[in-house]
Amino acid sequence: MPDTHRTIDAVWKLESAKIIAGLTRMVHDVGLAEELAQDALVAALEQWPVSGIPDNPGAWLTTTAKRRAVDHIRRDRRLTHKQEQLAHELAQQREPDQDDVLRLMLISCHPVLPTEARAALTLRLLGGLTAEEIARAFLVTGAVIARRIAAAKRTLAERQVPFDLPDEAELTERLSSVLEVIYLIFNEGYSATSGDDLMRPGLCLEALRLGRLLAELAPQEAEVHALVALMEIQASRSAARTGPSGEPVQLHEQQRGRWDQLLIRRGFTAMLRARQAGGTSPGPYVLQAAIAVCHAQAATAEDTDWVRIAGLYGALAQLLPTPVVQLNRAVSLGMAYGPQAGLDLVDSLTADPALRDYHLLPSVRGDLLARLDRHQEARLEFHRAAALTRNAAERAFLERRAHAIAGPDPTGPTLGEAARDFLARDDLDPVTVRSYGQTLRRLCLALGDRRPLALLTVGQVAGVFATAWGAAAPRTWNRHRSAVRSFGSWAGLDDLAAGLERRAETGSRAPALGPAQLDALCGRPDLPLRERTLWRLLYESGAGVKAVLSLNVEDLDLADRRAPAGGPGRRTWVSWRSGTAALLPGLLAGRTRGPVFLSDRRPGPARTPAPADLCPQTGRRRLSYERAEYLFKEATRSLDPAAGGYTLGRLRPGPAERVPHMLIDRA
């Protein structure tokens, strides 16, 4: 029995993409096609242990799935005219052709889907992975992946994405989305963004399999072969990328004898195919593959042709002038023409918001500074990089690099120590601590919490403000400016905000959402009950966001539809109407104490909230203002003409709109 189940699992991973692709061509619904394929898999699990594995298991699964598709269509009266055609196709035992699998790949990576949903759906439909397997690979829960996949299928159905191959002009554009998803999967496996391990080999192997499959489906596309070459050569270094304890080993320190020569040869072969299929101007994956070939051809690190690599990165930056490409180009310039050449380019990138929390920016800068013997600055950069990364192995590696730099430890308090002491003052109320904490956390992330306070300059603070809040509303800018002024005055650095001019606040507010807009927003089937209740309560009460989030279950007067909010001396009453009253019982779900609105997860051991902000029955903390704002912005992007999303303040009616509501409540 276990051997049979292992065989079924292997056959499913090999054949599922072709089966689902063929079914999608029949029923024109990728979600339904997957359900029908799963029915065939269940039939195999039930029958094969008894009857034995058929001679052609893939054909058995295909036939069974198609029979279920025909049965489904026969039950659908709107599609009865297709019965004869489909029955004839079943009699002919037509196998799904290669174009069907390519169509399925183009659908699963369709640009109408968010990037994370594309990756999950691709691994599900073309990789045959379960939601739990995908979740383990990306370090999220199975429920999160299931929601992403369900939302993706629903979007494809609602947008009526056709199961057709696009014309040649559109095919190239659509293939770029597929390549992006495959390379995203590979990179997450090659350099994990979070977790304890540097790599997740399973994702690398799956991306390679998908890339090779795509190369068979689109043999004339140079960029497809180039991506395969790039992944093959990068994967060849996997065994040499980590040390005995899983610690990262830099490229120039790797034992090249441990590189997999078979994968390198396969990469070279794929690169030759890319050149044969390519035109006069190479694409971005061809250029990246050429860079990988340069590294693979060098017998030692000293033999690496860095001048050629720098030239290739220059050409790549012309095609893709992204900050990450420029950062990689800075590394090559530093190796080809000296560390100062690389540092000049890196310093020009520090103000780019896209790299604001990218740990490799301070890591690269620290390396270049160390080579210039600017040791104290290099140490601070490595500490800052370690604080930004979410990968445990990489964090430990960066901390070791910082401690390995010789030199005296800085005297006096650091920025992080001073910020913690400042926020621990008894004369600051919780709201002020939260507001000031946002500003100081950003300063610590951008400048490093190990930076000596005595070395903090006006120019550095102004640079952080320009990057983090340069495009913010005047009120937001002034709030963070006020926090810096208070911190500077407390720390004896009175001129810390000297480079920050106060911005004029117009006082005008954006119009509130109307009842019809709110009803449409709250009527979405994928919207959690918590968000529906919060948004309805904000609209009906006219209260501030912080006041509503401060509500506690034990203070709710459900009969009178009101509750006190705020602390002693600042207490106000929040009242609501029938819309909120209908939602609250379901949200509370029998809870008798603690915050009304709770976060999605329990807090970690290092972030235990105050008892008043913790639910004693679920262990979850009070929903934060920042998280509530983020969720509303994401949900309202489609309503905003600028696609930026709205703030929760748009749910608060103005005085003219609020008075009738109060009269109705008193009637």
C-alpha positions as CSV (number, residue, x, y, z in Angstrom):
1,M,0.0,0.0,0.0
2,P,2.7,2.6,0.9
3,D,4.6,1.7,-2.4
4,T,1.4,2.2,-4.4
5,H,0.7,5.6,-2.8
6,R,4.3,6.7,-3.5
7,T,3.9,5.7,-7.1
8,I,0.6,7.6,-7.4
9,D,2.3,10.7,-5.9
10,A,5.1,10.5,-8.4
11,V,2.8,10.0,-11.3
12,W,0.6,12.9,-10.2
13,K,3.6,15.3,-10.0
14,L,4.6,14.2,-13.5
15,E,1.2,14.2,-15.2
16,S,-1.0,16.7,-13.3
17,A,0.0,19.7,-15.4
18,K,-0.9,18.0,-18.6
19,I,-4.2,16.6,-17.2
20,I,-5.3,20.0,-15.8
21,A,-4.3,21.7,-19.0
22,G,-6.3,19.3,-21.1
23,L,-9.3,19.7,-18.8
24,T,-9.1,23.5,-18.9
25,R,-9.3,23.4,-22.6
26,M,-12.5,21.4,-22.3
27,V,-14.3,23.3,-19.5
28,H,-12.7,26.7,-19.8
29,D,-12.4,27.0,-16.0
30,V,-9.0,26.4,-14.3
31,G,-10.6,25.9,-10.9
32,L,-13.1,23.4,-12.1
33,A,-10.4,21.6,-14.1
34,E,-8.3,21.1,-11.0
35,E,-11.3,19.8,-9.1
36,L,-12.0,17.2,-11.9
37,A,-8.3,16.2,-11.9
38,Q,-8.4,15.8,-8.2
39,D,-11.4,13.5,-8.5
40,A,-9.4,11.3,-10.9
41,L,-6.6,11.3,-8.3
42,V,-9.0,10.2,-5.6
43,A,-10.3,7.4,-7.9
44,A,-6.7,6.2,-8.4
45,L,-6.1,6.2,-4.6
46,E,-9.2,4.1,-4.1
47,Q,-8.8,1.6,-7.1
48,W,-5.1,1.1,-7.7
49,P,-4.2,-0.5,-4.3
50,V,-6.9,-3.1,-5.2
51,S,-6.6,-3.5,-9.0
52,G,-2.9,-2.7,-9.3
53,I,-1.2,0.1,-11.1
54,P,-2.2,0.3,-14.8
55,D,0.4,-0.1,-17.6
56,N,0.0,3.6,-18.5
57,P,-1.0,5.4,-15.3
58,G,-0.9,8.9,-16.9
59,A,-3.4,7.8,-19.6
60,W,-5.6,6.2,-16.9
61,L,-5.8,9.4,-15.0
62,T,-6.4,11.5,-18.1
63,T,-9.2,9.2,-19.3
64,T,-10.9,9.2,-15.8
65,A,-10.6,13.0,-15.5
66,K,-12.1,13.5,-19.0
67,R,-15.0,11.2,-18.2
68,R,-15.8,13.3,-15.2
69,A,-15.5,16.4,-17.3
70,V,-18.0,15.0,-19.8
71,D,-20.4,14.0,-17.0
72,H,-20.1,17.5,-15.6
73,I,-20.8,19.2,-18.9
74,R,-23.8,16.9,-19.6
75,R,-25.3,18.0,-16.3
76,D,-24.9,21.6,-17.4
77,R,-27.8,22.4,-19.7
78,R,-26.2,25.5,-21.1
79,L,-23.4,23.4,-22.6
80,T,-25.4,20.5,-24.0
81,H,-24.4,21.4,-27.6
82,K,-20.8,20.4,-26.7
83,Q,-21.6,16.8,-25.7
84,E,-21.1,15.2,-29.1
85,Q,-17.8,17.0,-29.7
86,L,-16.5,16.0,-26.3
87,A,-17.7,12.5,-26.4
88,H,-16.0,12.1,-29.8
89,E,-12.8,13.5,-28.3
90,L,-12.9,11.1,-25.5
91,A,-13.4,8.2,-27.9
92,Q,-10.3,9.3,-29.8
93,Q,-8.3,9.3,-26.6
94,R,-6.7,12.6,-27.5
95,E,-3.8,13.4,-25.2
96,P,-3.3,16.9,-24.0
97,D,-0.9,18.6,-26.4
98,Q,2.1,20.7,-25.5
99,D,0.2,23.9,-26.3
100,D,-2.3,23.0,-23.6
101,V,0.4,23.0,-20.9
102,L,1.8,26.3,-22.3
103,R,-1.7,27.8,-22.1
104,L,-2.0,26.6,-18.5
105,M,1.4,28.1,-17.6
106,L,0.4,31.4,-19.2
107,I,-2.9,31.4,-17.2
108,S,-1.3,30.6,-13.9
109,C,1.2,33.5,-14.4
110,H,-1.4,35.9,-15.8
111,P,-0.6,39.6,-15.0
112,V,-4.1,40.1,-13.6
113,L,-2.9,38.1,-10.5
114,P,-0.7,39.4,-7.7
115,T,2.9,38.1,-7.9
116,E,2.5,35.9,-4.7
117,A,-0.7,34.4,-6.1
118,R,1.0,33.6,-9.4
119,A,3.7,31.7,-7.7
120,A,1.3,29.7,-5.5
121,L,-1.0,28.9,-8.4
122,T,1.9,27.8,-10.6
123,L,3.3,25.5,-8.0
124,R,-0.2,24.1,-7.4
125,L,-1.2,23.5,-11.1
126,L,2.1,22.8,-12.8
127,G,4.1,21.5,-9.9
128,G,1.4,19.3,-8.4
129,L,2.3,20.6,-4.9
130,T,-0.3,20.7,-2.1
131,A,-1.1,23.9,-0.3
132,E,0.8,22.6,2.7
133,E,3.9,21.9,0.7
134,I,3.8,25.3,-0.9
135,A,3.2,26.9,2.6
136,R,6.3,25.1,4.0
137,A,8.4,26.3,1.2
138,F,7.4,30.0,1.7
139,L,7.2,29.7,5.5
140,V,3.5,30.7,5.7
141,T,0.4,28.7,6.8
142,G,-1.5,26.4,4.5
143,A,-4.6,28.5,5.0
144,V,-2.7,31.5,3.6
145,I,-1.7,29.6,0.5
146,A,-5.2,28.1,0.1
147,R,-6.7,31.6,0.2
148,R,-4.2,32.9,-2.4
149,I,-4.9,30.0,-4.7
150,A,-8.7,30.3,-4.3
151,A,-8.6,34.1,-4.9
152,A,-6.4,33.6,-8.0
153,K,-8.9,31.1,-9.5
154,R,-11.8,33.4,-8.7
155,T,-10.0,36.3,-10.3
156,L,-9.3,34.3,-13.5
157,A,-13.0,33.3,-13.7
158,E,-14.3,36.8,-13.0
159,R,-12.0,38.4,-15.6
160,Q,-12.9,35.5,-18.0
161,V,-9.2,35.0,-18.9
162,P,-9.4,32.8,-22.1
163,F,-7.6,29.5,-22.4
164,D,-6.1,30.5,-25.7
165,L,-2.5,31.1,-26.9
166,P,-2.1,34.8,-27.5
167,D,-0.7,36.1,-30.8
168,E,3.0,36.4,-31.3
169,A,3.3,40.0,-30.1
170,E,1.4,39.4,-26.9
171,L,3.0,36.0,-26.3
172,T,6.4,37.6,-25.7
173,E,4.9,39.9,-23.1
174,R,3.0,37.1,-21.4
175,L,6.1,34.9,-21.3
176,S,8.0,37.6,-19.4
177,S,5.4,37.2,-16.6
178,V,6.0,33.4,-16.6
179,L,9.8,33.9,-16.5
180,E,9.4,36.3,-13.6
181,V,7.4,33.8,-11.6
182,I,9.8,30.9,-12.3
183,Y,12.8,33.0,-11.3
184,L,11.0,34.3,-8.2
185,I,10.4,30.7,-7.1
186,F,14.1,29.8,-7.8
187,N,15.4,32.9,-5.9
188,E,13.3,32.1,-2.9
189,G,14.8,28.6,-2.9
190,Y,18.4,29.8,-3.6
191,S,18.5,32.7,-1.1
192,A,15.6,32.3,1.3
193,T,14.2,35.7,2.5
194,S,13.3,34.3,5.9
195,G,13.6,31.3,8.2
196,D,16.6,29.5,9.6
197,D,18.2,28.1,6.5
198,L,20.0,29.9,3.7
199,M,18.5,27.7,0.9
200,R,15.3,25.7,0.2
201,P,16.5,23.2,-2.4
202,G,13.0,21.9,-3.1
203,L,12.0,25.3,-4.6
204,C,15.1,25.5,-6.7
205,L,14.4,22.0,-8.2
206,E,10.8,22.9,-8.9
207,A,11.8,26.1,-10.6
208,L,14.4,24.2,-12.7
209,R,11.7,21.7,-13.7
210,L,9.3,24.4,-14.7
211,G,12.0,26.2,-16.6
212,R,13.0,23.1,-18.5
213,L,9.4,22.4,-19.3
214,L,8.9,25.9,-20.6
215,A,12.0,25.6,-22.8
216,E,10.4,22.5,-24.4
217,L,7.1,24.4,-24.9
218,A,8.7,27.6,-26.3
219,P,11.9,26.4,-28.1
220,Q,12.3,29.5,-30.2
221,E,12.3,31.9,-27.2
222,A,15.9,33.0,-26.4
223,E,14.9,34.4,-23.0
224,V,13.4,31.1,-21.9
225,H,16.6,29.2,-22.6
226,A,18.7,32.0,-21.0
227,L,16.7,31.7,-17.8
228,V,17.2,27.9,-17.7
229,A,21.0,28.5,-18.3
230,L,21.0,31.1,-15.5
231,M,19.3,28.8,-13.0
232,E,21.4,25.7,-14.0
233,I,24.6,27.5,-13.4
234,Q,23.5,29.2,-10.2
235,A,22.2,25.8,-8.9
236,S,25.6,24.2,-9.7
237,R,27.1,26.2,-6.7
238,S,24.5,25.0,-4.1
239,A,26.8,22.5,-2.4
240,A,29.6,25.1,-2.0
241,R,27.4,28.0,-0.8
242,T,27.2,26.8,2.8
243,G,29.7,25.7,5.3
244,P,29.5,22.8,7.8
245,S,27.0,24.6,10.0
246,G,24.9,26.0,7.3
247,E,26.6,29.4,7.3
248,P,26.9,31.3,4.0
249,V,30.1,31.1,2.0
250,Q,30.8,34.0,-0.3
251,L,31.4,33.4,-4.0
252,H,35.1,34.2,-4.0
253,E,35.7,31.9,-1.0
254,Q,33.8,28.8,-2.4
255,Q,35.6,25.6,-3.2
256,R,35.0,25.4,-7.0
257,G,35.7,21.7,-7.0
258,R,32.3,21.3,-5.3
259,W,30.5,23.0,-8.1
260,D,28.3,20.6,-10.0
261,Q,29.9,20.2,-13.4
262,L,26.8,18.4,-14.9
263,L,24.6,21.4,-14.1
264,I,27.3,23.8,-15.5
265,R,27.4,21.9,-18.8
266,R,23.6,21.9,-19.0
267,G,23.7,25.6,-18.4
268,F,26.3,26.1,-21.2
269,T,24.1,24.1,-23.5
270,A,21.0,26.1,-22.7
271,M,23.0,29.3,-23.2
272,L,24.0,28.1,-26.7
273,R,20.4,27.5,-27.5
274,A,19.5,31.0,-26.3
275,R,22.2,32.5,-28.6
276,Q,20.9,30.4,-31.5
277,A,17.3,31.6,-30.9
278,G,18.1,35.2,-30.0
279,G,18.1,38.2,-32.2
280,T,20.6,41.1,-32.5
281,S,19.9,42.6,-29.0
282,P,20.1,40.3,-26.0
283,G,17.4,40.4,-23.4
284,P,17.8,40.7,-19.6
285,Y,17.9,36.9,-18.9
286,V,20.5,36.5,-21.7
287,L,22.7,39.1,-20.1
288,Q,22.3,37.6,-16.6
289,A,23.1,34.2,-18.0
290,A,26.2,35.6,-19.6
291,I,27.3,36.9,-16.3
292,A,26.8,33.5,-14.7
293,V,28.8,31.9,-17.6
294,C,31.7,34.3,-16.8
295,H,31.8,33.0,-13.2
296,A,31.5,29.4,-14.2
297,Q,34.4,29.7,-16.7
298,A,36.8,31.1,-14.1
299,A,39.0,28.3,-12.6
300,T,39.7,30.4,-9.6
301,A,38.2,33.5,-8.1
302,E,41.2,35.5,-9.2
303,D,40.6,34.4,-12.8
304,T,37.1,36.0,-12.9
305,D,36.8,38.5,-15.7
306,W,35.3,41.3,-13.7
307,V,35.7,43.9,-16.4
308,R,33.5,41.9,-18.7
309,I,31.0,41.3,-15.9
310,A,30.9,45.0,-15.2
311,G,30.2,45.7,-18.8
312,L,27.4,43.1,-18.9
313,Y,25.9,44.7,-15.8
314,G,26.1,48.1,-17.5
315,A,24.2,46.7,-20.5
316,L,21.6,45.1,-18.1
317,A,21.2,48.4,-16.3
318,Q,20.2,50.0,-19.7
319,L,17.4,47.4,-20.1
320,L,16.4,47.1,-16.5
321,P,17.4,50.3,-14.6
322,T,16.2,48.9,-11.3
323,P,18.0,49.7,-8.0
324,V,18.8,46.0,-7.4
325,V,20.5,45.8,-10.8
326,Q,22.5,48.9,-10.0
327,L,23.5,47.4,-6.7
328,N,24.8,44.3,-8.4
329,R,26.6,46.6,-10.9
330,A,28.2,48.4,-8.0
331,V,29.7,45.1,-6.8
332,S,31.2,44.4,-10.2
333,L,32.6,47.9,-10.5
334,G,34.2,47.5,-7.1
335,M,35.9,44.3,-8.2
336,A,36.9,45.6,-11.7
337,Y,38.0,49.2,-10.9
338,G,38.5,49.3,-7.1
339,P,36.2,49.7,-4.1
340,Q,35.8,53.4,-4.4
341,A,34.2,53.1,-7.8
342,G,31.6,50.7,-6.3
343,L,31.1,52.8,-3.2
344,D,30.3,55.9,-5.3
345,L,27.5,54.0,-7.1
346,V,26.2,52.5,-3.8
347,D,26.1,55.9,-2.1
348,S,23.9,57.2,-4.9
349,L,21.4,54.4,-4.2
350,T,21.0,55.0,-0.5
351,A,18.2,57.5,-1.0
352,D,16.2,55.2,-3.2
353,P,13.0,54.1,-1.3
354,A,13.0,50.7,-3.1
355,L,16.1,49.8,-1.2
356,R,15.1,51.3,2.1
357,D,14.9,48.0,4.0
358,Y,17.0,45.8,1.6
359,H,19.7,44.2,3.7
360,L,22.1,43.7,0.8
361,L,22.5,47.5,0.4
362,P,24.3,48.0,3.8
363,S,26.0,44.6,3.3
364,V,27.6,45.6,0.0
365,R,28.4,49.0,1.4
366,G,30.1,47.4,4.4
367,D,32.2,45.2,2.2
368,L,33.4,48.1,0.1
369,L,34.1,50.3,3.2
370,A,36.1,47.4,4.8
371,R,38.3,47.2,1.6
372,L,38.9,50.9,1.9
373,D,40.0,50.4,5.6
374,R,37.1,52.5,6.9
375,H,36.6,49.9,9.5
376,Q,34.2,51.6,12.0
377,E,31.8,52.6,9.2
378,A,32.0,49.0,7.8
379,R,31.2,47.5,11.1
380,L,28.1,49.7,11.5
381,E,26.9,48.7,8.0
382,F,27.2,45.0,8.8
383,H,25.3,45.4,12.0
384,R,22.6,47.3,10.1
385,A,22.4,44.7,7.4
386,A,22.0,42.0,10.1
387,A,19.1,43.9,11.7
388,L,17.3,44.1,8.3
389,T,17.5,40.5,7.1
390,R,14.9,38.0,8.2
391,N,17.1,35.0,7.4
392,A,18.7,33.6,10.6
393,A,21.7,32.1,8.8
394,E,22.5,35.3,6.9
395,R,22.0,37.4,10.1
396,A,24.5,35.3,12.0
397,F,27.0,35.6,9.1
398,L,26.7,39.4,9.0
399,E,27.1,39.7,12.7
400,R,30.3,37.6,12.5
401,R,31.6,39.9,9.8
402,A,30.9,42.9,12.0
403,H,32.7,41.3,15.0
404,A,35.6,40.3,12.9
405,I,36.5,43.9,12.1
406,A,39.2,45.0,14.5
407,G,39.0,48.3,16.2
408,P,37.9,49.9,19.5
409,D,34.2,49.8,20.5
410,P,32.4,53.1,20.3
411,T,32.0,55.0,23.6
412,G,28.7,56.5,24.8
413,P,25.1,55.4,24.1
414,T,24.1,54.2,20.7
415,L,21.1,55.4,18.7
416,G,19.1,52.2,19.6
417,E,19.9,52.5,23.4
418,A,19.0,56.2,23.4
419,A,15.7,55.5,21.6
420,R,14.7,52.8,24.0
421,D,15.5,55.0,27.0
422,F,13.6,57.9,25.5
423,L,10.4,55.8,24.9
424,A,10.6,54.3,28.4
425,R,10.0,57.7,30.1
426,D,7.1,57.8,32.6
427,D,5.8,61.1,31.2
428,L,4.8,59.7,27.8
429,D,1.3,58.3,27.4
430,P,0.8,55.1,25.3
431,V,-0.4,57.0,22.2
432,T,2.7,59.2,22.2
433,V,5.0,56.2,22.7
434,R,3.5,54.5,19.7
435,S,3.7,57.6,17.5
436,Y,7.3,58.4,18.6
437,G,8.2,54.7,18.3
438,Q,7.3,54.7,14.6
439,T,9.7,57.5,13.9
440,L,12.6,56.2,16.0
441,R,12.2,52.7,14.6
442,R,12.6,54.0,11.1
443,L,15.7,56.0,12.2
444,C,17.2,52.9,13.7
445,L,16.5,50.7,10.7
446,A,17.9,53.3,8.3
447,L,21.0,54.4,10.2
448,G,21.6,51.3,12.4
449,D,20.7,51.0,16.0
450,R,24.4,50.4,16.8
451,R,25.4,53.9,15.5
452,P,26.9,56.0,18.3
453,L,24.5,58.8,19.2
454,A,27.4,61.2,19.1
455,L,27.9,60.5,15.4
456,L,24.3,61.2,14.5
457,T,24.1,64.2,12.1
458,V,21.5,66.5,10.8
459,G,22.2,65.4,7.2
460,Q,21.7,61.7,8.1
461,V,18.3,62.5,9.7
462,A,17.3,64.6,6.7
463,G,18.3,61.8,4.4
464,V,16.1,59.3,6.2
465,F,13.1,61.7,6.1
466,A,13.5,62.3,2.4
467,T,13.6,58.6,1.7
468,A,10.9,57.5,4.2
469,W,8.4,60.4,4.2
470,G,9.4,62.6,1.3
471,A,6.1,62.0,-0.5
472,A,4.0,61.8,2.7
473,A,1.2,64.2,3.6
474,P,2.2,67.4,5.4
475,R,0.5,66.1,8.6
476,T,2.5,62.9,8.6
477,W,5.8,64.7,7.8
478,N,5.2,67.2,10.7
479,R,4.3,64.4,13.1
480,H,7.6,62.6,12.5
481,R,9.5,65.9,12.6
482,S,8.0,66.7,16.0
483,A,9.1,63.3,17.2
484,V,12.7,63.9,16.1
485,R,12.7,67.4,17.7
486,S,11.5,65.9,21.0
487,F,14.1,63.1,20.9
488,G,16.9,65.5,19.9
489,S,16.0,67.9,22.7
490,W,16.0,65.0,25.3
491,A,19.3,63.7,24.0
492,G,21.0,67.1,24.0
493,L,21.1,67.3,20.2
494,D,18.9,70.4,19.8
495,D,19.6,70.9,16.1
496,L,18.7,67.3,15.1
497,A,15.7,68.5,13.1
498,A,17.4,71.7,11.8
499,G,17.3,70.3,8.2
500,L,13.6,69.5,8.3
501,E,11.2,72.4,7.5
502,R,7.7,72.3,8.8
503,R,5.2,71.7,6.0
504,A,2.0,73.7,5.6
505,E,-1.2,71.7,6.4
506,T,-4.1,72.7,4.2
507,G,-6.7,71.5,6.6
508,S,-8.9,70.1,3.8
509,R,-9.9,66.5,4.0
510,A,-10.8,64.0,1.3
511,P,-14.5,63.3,0.9
512,A,-15.8,60.3,2.9
513,L,-17.0,57.2,1.2
514,G,-20.7,57.1,0.5
515,P,-23.1,54.4,1.7
516,A,-23.2,52.7,-1.7
517,Q,-19.4,52.5,-1.8
518,L,-19.2,51.1,1.7
519,D,-21.9,48.5,0.9
520,A,-20.0,47.4,-2.2
521,L,-16.8,47.2,-0.3
522,C,-18.2,45.3,2.7
523,G,-20.1,43.0,0.4
524,R,-17.0,41.4,-1.0
525,P,-17.1,37.6,-0.3
526,D,-13.4,37.4,0.6
527,L,-13.5,40.2,3.2
528,P,-13.0,39.0,6.8
529,L,-15.7,39.7,9.4
530,R,-13.2,41.8,11.4
531,E,-12.7,44.3,8.6
532,R,-16.4,44.5,7.8
533,T,-17.2,45.2,11.4
534,L,-14.4,47.8,11.9
535,W,-15.2,49.7,8.7
536,R,-18.9,49.7,9.4
537,L,-18.4,50.9,12.9
538,L,-16.1,53.7,11.9
539,Y,-18.6,54.9,9.3
540,E,-21.6,54.7,11.6
541,S,-20.0,56.2,14.7
542,G,-17.9,59.0,13.1
543,A,-15.3,58.2,15.8
544,G,-11.5,58.2,15.3
545,V,-9.7,55.1,14.3
546,K,-7.6,55.0,17.5
547,A,-10.7,55.4,19.6
548,V,-12.5,52.5,17.9
549,L,-9.5,50.2,18.1
550,S,-9.2,50.9,21.8
551,L,-12.7,49.4,22.5
552,N,-12.8,46.4,24.9
553,V,-15.4,43.6,24.9
554,E,-16.3,44.0,28.5
555,D,-17.2,47.7,28.0
556,L,-19.6,47.1,25.1
557,D,-23.3,48.0,25.8
558,L,-24.8,46.0,22.9
559,A,-28.4,46.8,23.9
560,D,-27.8,50.6,23.9
561,R,-25.3,50.3,21.0
562,R,-22.4,52.3,22.6
563,A,-19.2,51.9,24.5
564,P,-16.6,54.1,26.2
565,A,-13.2,54.6,24.5
566,G,-9.9,56.2,25.6
567,G,-8.2,56.3,29.0
568,P,-9.1,58.1,32.2
569,G,-9.6,61.8,31.7
570,R,-9.9,61.4,27.9
571,R,-12.9,59.1,27.8
572,T,-15.4,59.5,25.0
573,W,-18.4,57.5,23.9
574,V,-18.6,55.6,20.6
575,S,-22.1,54.7,19.4
576,W,-23.2,52.7,16.4
577,R,-26.3,51.7,14.4
578,S,-27.9,48.6,13.1
579,G,-25.3,47.7,10.5
580,T,-22.6,47.3,13.2
581,A,-25.0,45.8,15.7
582,A,-25.7,42.9,13.3
583,L,-22.0,42.2,12.9
584,L,-20.6,42.5,16.4
585,P,-22.0,39.2,17.9
586,G,-20.3,37.2,15.2
587,L,-17.0,39.0,15.7
588,L,-17.0,38.5,19.4
589,A,-17.8,34.8,19.1
590,G,-18.4,34.4,22.9
591,R,-15.5,36.4,24.0
592,T,-16.1,38.3,27.3
593,R,-12.9,40.3,27.8
594,G,-10.1,41.9,26.0
595,P,-9.8,44.1,22.8
596,V,-12.8,44.0,20.4
597,F,-10.5,44.0,17.3
598,L,-7.7,41.4,17.4
599,S,-4.7,40.8,15.3
600,D,-4.4,37.7,13.1
601,R,-1.6,36.0,15.0
602,R,-0.4,35.6,18.6
603,P,2.6,37.8,19.5
604,G,6.0,36.3,19.6
605,P,7.8,35.9,23.0
606,A,10.0,39.0,22.4
607,R,6.9,41.2,21.6
608,T,4.6,40.6,24.5
609,P,2.0,43.4,24.7
610,A,0.6,45.0,27.8
611,P,-2.1,43.0,29.5
612,A,-4.7,45.5,28.5
613,D,-3.9,44.9,24.8
614,L,-4.0,41.1,25.0
615,C,-7.1,38.9,24.7
616,P,-7.0,36.4,27.6
617,Q,-9.2,33.8,25.7
618,T,-7.3,33.7,22.3
619,G,-3.9,35.0,23.3
620,R,-4.0,37.5,20.4
621,R,-3.1,41.2,20.7
622,R,-5.1,44.3,19.9
623,L,-5.2,45.2,16.2
624,S,-2.7,47.9,15.6
625,Y,-3.5,51.2,13.9
626,E,-0.8,50.6,11.2
627,R,-2.1,47.2,10.3
628,A,-5.7,48.4,10.1
629,E,-4.6,51.2,7.8
630,Y,-2.6,48.8,5.6
631,L,-5.6,46.4,5.2
632,F,-7.9,49.2,4.2
633,K,-5.5,50.7,1.7
634,E,-5.0,47.3,0.1
635,A,-8.8,46.7,-0.1
636,T,-9.5,50.1,-1.7
637,R,-6.8,50.2,-4.3
638,S,-9.4,49.4,-7.0
639,L,-11.6,52.3,-5.9
640,D,-8.8,54.9,-5.8
641,P,-8.1,56.4,-9.3
642,A,-4.4,56.7,-8.3
643,A,-4.4,53.0,-7.2
644,G,-2.8,54.0,-3.9
645,G,-5.7,53.0,-1.7
646,Y,-7.6,55.1,0.8
647,T,-6.9,55.8,4.5
648,L,-9.4,54.9,7.2
649,G,-10.2,58.6,7.6
650,R,-12.3,58.3,4.4
651,L,-14.8,56.3,6.5
652,R,-15.4,59.1,8.9
653,P,-18.3,61.4,7.6
654,G,-18.0,65.1,8.0
655,P,-20.2,67.0,10.5
656,A,-22.9,67.7,7.9
657,E,-23.2,64.0,7.2
658,R,-22.9,63.0,10.8
659,V,-25.8,65.0,12.3
660,P,-28.6,63.0,10.6
661,H,-27.1,59.8,11.8
662,M,-27.1,61.1,15.4
663,L,-30.8,62.2,15.0
664,I,-31.7,58.8,13.7
665,D,-30.0,57.1,16.7
666,R,-31.9,59.3,19.2
667,A,-35.3,58.9,17.4
